[in-house]
Amino acid sequence: MNARRTVVVVIAVAAAAAAACSHVPKGESLLDTARTYNDGVRWERFAAAATAVPPREREAFLDERDELAEDLRITDYEIVRVKERDDSAEIQVKLSWYLDSEGTVRDTWARQSWERHGRSWRIVAEERVRGAAMPGLPDGKGDPAEADDEPDPPAQARVN
């Protein structure tokens, strides 16, 4: 019985060692970083969101978000698609939002481009792909197959 117990222990140790070697962490998880960013933007915790922004762009990001927060309220977001490659990724996010000055809830789909810089993921671009035009979110090329007939908000409500 001792020999059998020894074999079981040796196999368990070998399996644990193999599992440890097969997954070498590269640093922050893309999804964790994307959630931190989007949660920060949604809940107006802009300093937390800014940790995912490239360092040279953080001050401009914080200034823009503070200005947008005077009227823009993001009520929900959902990560709906993730395409991860080696050191880059594309994430599609559905945002529900409204302007205090209007009170109409709208949905917008955004494409976020991410790149790995060392051990960290950074958001390098964000654009609207369908849904209502949203303050602070530039229009992208979009996908004609995903076109949305929802009208854009009035021009005076847009913040560029």
C-alpha positions, 0 to 999 in steps of 0.5 A: 500500500505504501508503494501505491501511495508513493506512485499517487503522490508522484503523479500528483506532483508531476501533474501540478508541476506540468500545469504550473509550467504550461501557463505562464502569466503575461501580466494583467488579463485583458478582460480584467483591464477592460472591465476596470476601464468600462466600470470606471467610465460608467461609475465616473471613477475616471482615475481608475479608468485612466490606468488603462489609458496610455500614460501620455494621454491620461491627463487629456482623458481625465479632462474630457471625462470630467467635462462629459460627466456634467451631462452624460450618464452611462447607465450600463455597459456589456462586453459583447465580443472579444477578439484577442490576438497576441499583443492586440485585441478588439472589444465590442461594448454595448453602452446604455446612456442618457444626457441629463439635459434630455433624459432619453436613454439610448444604446450605442455599440463601441469598438475598443482597440487594445494593445499589450504594452509590457505586462499591461493592456492599454486602450488605444482607440474607441469608436462608435460602430452603431446605435445613437451618436454618443458624446465623447465617442467618435464615429467609426467606419462601422459595419453596414450590416449592423446599421441602426436606423435610430436618429442621432441626438440633436446637434446641440446635445453632441459634445465632440 
